[in-house]
Amino acid sequence: MKRLSRKKSLVLITLFILAVLVDIYYETNVFKVSKVHFKSNKITNDSSIKLVQISDLHAKVFGDNNQKLIQTIKNQQPDIVVITGDIIDRKTNSLQDVFHLIEEIIAFQQQVYFVSGNHEWGNNLRNELLSGLEQRGVQILNNNSVEIMIKEINLNLVGIDDVSTNHEDMKKAFTNVKNLEYTVLLSHSPAVTDKYRDIDADLILSGHTHGGQVRFPLIGPIIAPDEGVFPKKTKSVYQLKENQSLYIDSGLGTSLVPVRFLNQSQLSVIEITN
């Protein structure tokens, strides 16, 4: 009986380990589409604005030449594509995959905007990356803004350089922003909302935390960049004020260790309506 019990225990332990390994592989290598909806009286007609947010890719490739990611973005038919930093890793030594991804996206959507993350700042290829993105049609919003009209809706799109490495300039970024229009702030790190309490934006889109990357049942994330141990803000929507929301995308890639657990990689689709 004891020997049988030990065998059963060994089988159960083996099955558990296999289940964990399968989950890790799936959540790390198969991304989901996360859809989020925001409303505002500043959207004055019955139209809507759809954004696709790409965050923390860390040069990861999904499918042959990123075709799974490219086709998923195309299928969403976004009005705007925003990239909230860490499209490369600090260890990335080739930009070929990233540039191919951008070229494919630009082919069907020319409204693509980018802000830098800490891994761009940690990589010697940063200047080459930014130059290559601009050459391919991406607008870099490191401490500046643009006014866009989408379906007769005026939208302020503001981008700041990475807060976690102290490269942001909020005053410069918001210099030309009209407060009467709906304003989206792109900030790689959500720590911007702790560092600056009065931000003239209706919606803040961030990444950086990877959603904690590895989460545990009942406990949640153990640690996240800039959020410390047992972080409170790692992913999803946070209501900062009555008319201001922070959305943290848990991202597509990984850093430090190539593992996600109970925290699937994701692409975010954000819709803003009246």
C-alpha positions as CSV (number, residue, x, y, z in Angstrom):
1,M,0.0,0.0,0.0
2,K,2.8,2.4,0.9
3,R,4.6,1.6,-2.4
4,L,1.3,2.2,-4.3
5,S,0.8,5.5,-2.5
6,R,4.3,6.6,-3.4
7,K,3.7,5.7,-7.0
8,K,0.5,7.6,-7.0
9,S,2.2,10.6,-5.4
10,L,5.0,10.4,-8.0
11,V,2.5,10.3,-10.8
12,L,0.5,13.2,-9.4
13,I,3.7,15.3,-8.9
14,T,4.9,14.5,-12.4
15,L,1.5,15.4,-13.9
16,F,1.5,18.7,-11.9
17,I,5.0,19.6,-13.2
18,L,4.0,18.8,-16.7
19,A,0.8,20.9,-16.4
20,V,2.9,23.8,-15.1
21,L,5.4,23.5,-17.9
22,V,2.7,23.4,-20.6
23,D,1.1,26.4,-19.1
24,I,4.4,28.3,-19.0
25,Y,5.0,27.4,-22.7
26,Y,1.5,28.4,-23.8
27,E,1.3,31.7,-21.9
28,T,4.8,32.7,-23.0
29,N,4.4,31.8,-26.6
30,V,0.7,32.2,-27.5
31,F,-0.7,35.7,-27.0
32,K,-4.3,36.7,-26.4
33,V,-6.2,39.8,-27.5
34,S,-7.3,41.9,-24.6
35,K,-10.1,44.3,-25.4
36,V,-10.7,47.4,-23.3
37,H,-13.4,50.0,-23.6
38,F,-13.4,53.6,-22.4
39,K,-16.1,56.3,-22.6
40,S,-15.8,60.1,-22.7
41,N,-18.1,63.1,-23.3
42,K,-15.2,64.6,-25.3
43,I,-16.1,62.1,-28.0
44,T,-18.9,64.2,-29.5
45,N,-20.5,61.9,-32.0
46,D,-21.5,58.2,-32.3
47,S,-18.1,57.2,-33.8
48,S,-15.4,55.4,-31.9
49,I,-11.6,55.3,-32.0
50,K,-9.8,52.0,-31.9
51,L,-6.2,51.7,-30.9
52,V,-4.0,48.7,-30.9
53,Q,-1.3,48.8,-28.2
54,I,1.9,46.9,-28.6
55,S,4.0,46.8,-25.4
56,D,7.1,45.1,-24.1
57,L,7.7,42.9,-27.2
58,H,11.4,42.6,-26.3
59,A,12.1,41.5,-29.9
60,K,10.1,38.3,-29.5
61,V,8.8,36.8,-32.7
62,F,5.3,35.1,-32.9
63,G,5.1,32.7,-35.8
64,D,7.1,32.8,-39.0
65,N,8.4,36.4,-39.4
66,N,5.9,37.5,-36.8
67,Q,3.0,36.7,-39.1
68,K,0.7,35.7,-36.3
69,L,1.1,39.1,-34.6
70,I,0.9,41.0,-37.9
71,Q,-2.3,39.3,-39.0
72,T,-3.9,39.7,-35.6
73,I,-3.2,43.5,-35.6
74,K,-4.5,43.7,-39.2
75,N,-7.7,41.9,-38.4
76,Q,-8.5,44.4,-35.6
77,Q,-8.6,47.2,-38.2
78,P,-7.2,49.8,-35.8
79,D,-7.4,53.6,-36.4
80,I,-4.0,54.0,-34.6
81,V,-1.2,51.6,-33.5
82,V,0.8,52.7,-30.4
83,I,4.0,51.1,-29.2
84,T,4.6,51.8,-25.5
85,G,8.3,50.9,-25.3
86,D,10.6,48.0,-25.0
87,I,10.0,46.8,-28.5
88,I,13.6,45.5,-28.2
89,D,15.5,44.0,-25.3
90,R,18.7,45.5,-23.9
91,K,20.4,42.4,-25.2
92,T,19.0,42.6,-28.7
93,N,21.8,42.7,-31.3
94,S,19.8,42.7,-34.5
95,L,16.9,44.9,-35.5
96,Q,15.8,42.9,-38.5
97,D,12.7,41.3,-36.9
98,V,11.5,44.5,-35.4
99,F,11.9,46.4,-38.7
100,H,10.1,43.7,-40.6
101,L,7.2,43.9,-38.1
102,I,7.0,47.6,-38.5
103,E,7.1,47.5,-42.3
104,E,4.3,45.0,-42.4
105,I,2.1,47.1,-40.0
106,I,2.8,50.4,-41.9
107,A,1.7,48.6,-45.1
108,F,-1.9,48.6,-43.8
109,Q,-1.9,51.3,-41.1
110,Q,0.2,54.4,-41.4
111,Q,-0.8,55.9,-38.0
112,V,1.9,54.2,-35.9
113,Y,3.4,56.0,-32.8
114,F,6.2,55.0,-30.5
115,V,7.7,56.0,-27.1
116,S,10.9,54.6,-25.7
117,G,11.2,52.2,-22.7
118,N,14.1,51.4,-20.4
119,H,15.4,48.6,-22.6
120,E,15.8,51.0,-25.6
121,W,17.9,53.2,-23.3
122,G,19.9,50.2,-22.2
123,N,20.8,49.1,-25.8
124,N,23.6,50.5,-27.9
125,L,21.4,50.2,-31.0
126,R,18.9,52.8,-29.6
127,N,19.7,55.5,-32.1
128,E,19.7,53.1,-35.0
129,L,16.4,51.8,-33.9
130,L,14.8,55.2,-33.6
131,S,16.2,56.3,-37.0
132,G,15.0,53.1,-38.6
133,L,11.5,53.4,-37.1
134,E,11.2,57.0,-38.5
135,Q,12.5,56.0,-41.9
136,R,9.7,53.4,-42.0
137,G,7.0,55.9,-41.2
138,V,6.7,55.6,-37.4
139,Q,6.2,58.8,-35.5
140,I,8.4,59.0,-32.4
141,L,6.7,60.8,-29.5
142,N,9.5,61.1,-27.0
143,N,8.4,64.2,-25.1
144,N,6.1,65.7,-27.7
145,S,2.6,65.4,-29.0
146,V,0.5,65.3,-32.2
147,E,-3.1,66.3,-32.9
148,I,-4.9,63.7,-34.9
149,M,-8.4,63.6,-36.5
150,I,-10.0,60.2,-36.6
151,K,-13.6,59.9,-38.0
152,E,-14.1,63.7,-37.3
153,I,-12.9,63.2,-33.8
154,N,-9.9,65.4,-32.6
155,L,-7.5,63.5,-30.5
156,N,-4.4,64.6,-28.7
157,L,-1.7,61.9,-28.6
158,V,1.1,62.7,-26.2
159,G,4.2,60.7,-25.6
160,I,6.9,60.9,-23.0
161,D,10.3,59.3,-22.9
162,D,11.0,56.7,-20.3
163,V,10.1,57.7,-16.8
164,S,11.9,54.8,-15.2
165,T,15.2,56.1,-16.5
166,N,14.3,59.8,-15.9
167,H,14.2,60.8,-19.5
168,E,10.7,62.3,-19.5
169,D,9.9,66.0,-20.0
170,M,6.2,66.5,-19.1
171,K,6.2,70.2,-19.7
172,K,7.7,69.9,-23.2
173,A,5.4,67.0,-24.0
174,F,2.2,68.9,-23.1
175,T,3.2,72.3,-24.6
176,N,0.8,72.2,-27.5
177,V,-2.0,70.1,-26.0
178,K,-5.6,71.4,-26.2
179,N,-7.4,70.4,-23.1
180,L,-10.8,70.4,-24.7
181,E,-9.9,67.5,-26.8
182,Y,-9.6,63.9,-25.7
183,T,-6.0,63.3,-24.7
184,V,-4.1,60.0,-24.6
185,L,-0.7,59.9,-22.9
186,L,1.8,57.2,-23.9
187,S,4.2,56.4,-21.1
188,H,6.2,53.2,-21.0
189,S,6.2,53.1,-17.2
190,P,3.0,53.5,-15.2
191,A,5.2,55.1,-12.4
192,V,4.4,58.4,-14.2
193,T,1.1,58.5,-12.3
194,D,3.0,58.3,-9.0
195,K,5.7,60.8,-10.0
196,Y,3.2,63.4,-11.4
197,R,-0.1,63.7,-9.7
198,D,-1.7,66.3,-12.0
199,I,-1.6,64.9,-15.6
200,D,-3.8,66.6,-18.2
201,A,-4.7,63.3,-19.9
202,D,-8.0,61.4,-20.1
203,L,-6.3,58.1,-20.7
204,I,-2.7,56.9,-19.9
205,L,-1.4,53.9,-21.7
206,S,1.6,52.1,-20.1
207,G,3.4,48.8,-20.0
208,H,6.8,48.0,-18.4
209,T,5.5,45.7,-15.6
210,H,4.8,42.6,-17.8
211,G,1.8,42.2,-15.5
212,G,4.2,40.8,-13.0
213,Q,5.3,38.3,-15.6
214,V,5.1,35.4,-13.1
215,R,2.0,35.3,-10.9
216,F,1.0,32.8,-8.2
217,P,-2.5,31.6,-7.2
218,L,-4.0,33.7,-4.4
219,I,-0.8,35.7,-4.1
220,G,-0.6,37.4,-7.5
221,P,2.6,39.0,-8.8
222,I,5.7,38.8,-6.5
223,I,7.6,41.7,-8.0
224,A,7.3,44.2,-10.9
225,P,9.7,46.9,-12.2
226,D,9.3,50.2,-10.2
227,E,6.5,48.7,-8.2
228,G,8.5,46.7,-5.7
229,V,7.6,43.5,-3.9
230,F,3.9,42.4,-4.1
231,P,3.1,45.3,-6.4
232,K,-0.4,46.8,-6.5
233,K,-0.4,48.1,-10.0
234,T,0.7,45.6,-12.6
235,K,-1.9,45.3,-15.3
236,S,-5.5,46.2,-16.4
237,V,-7.4,49.4,-15.7
238,Y,-7.0,51.7,-12.8
239,Q,-9.4,54.6,-12.2
240,L,-7.2,57.6,-11.1
241,K,-9.8,60.3,-11.2
242,E,-13.4,60.6,-12.2
243,N,-12.5,61.2,-15.8
244,Q,-9.0,59.8,-15.9
245,S,-7.9,56.1,-16.3
246,L,-4.6,54.3,-16.4
247,Y,-4.3,51.2,-18.5
248,I,-1.3,48.9,-18.0
249,D,-0.7,46.4,-20.7
250,S,1.0,43.2,-19.5
251,G,2.9,43.0,-22.7
252,L,4.0,40.4,-25.3
253,G,7.5,39.5,-24.3
254,T,9.7,38.7,-21.3
255,S,12.8,40.0,-19.7
256,L,15.4,38.5,-17.2
257,V,13.9,35.0,-17.7
258,P,11.9,33.9,-20.8
259,V,8.9,32.7,-18.7
260,R,5.3,33.7,-18.1
261,F,3.1,32.0,-15.6
262,L,-0.6,32.6,-14.9
263,N,-0.1,35.8,-17.0
264,Q,-0.5,35.2,-20.7
265,S,1.3,37.5,-23.2
266,Q,-1.2,39.8,-24.8
267,L,-2.0,42.4,-27.5
268,S,-4.4,45.2,-26.3
269,V,-7.3,46.6,-28.4
270,I,-8.6,49.8,-26.9
271,E,-11.9,51.4,-28.0
272,I,-12.9,54.9,-27.0
273,T,-16.5,56.0,-27.5
274,N,-19.0,58.6,-26.3
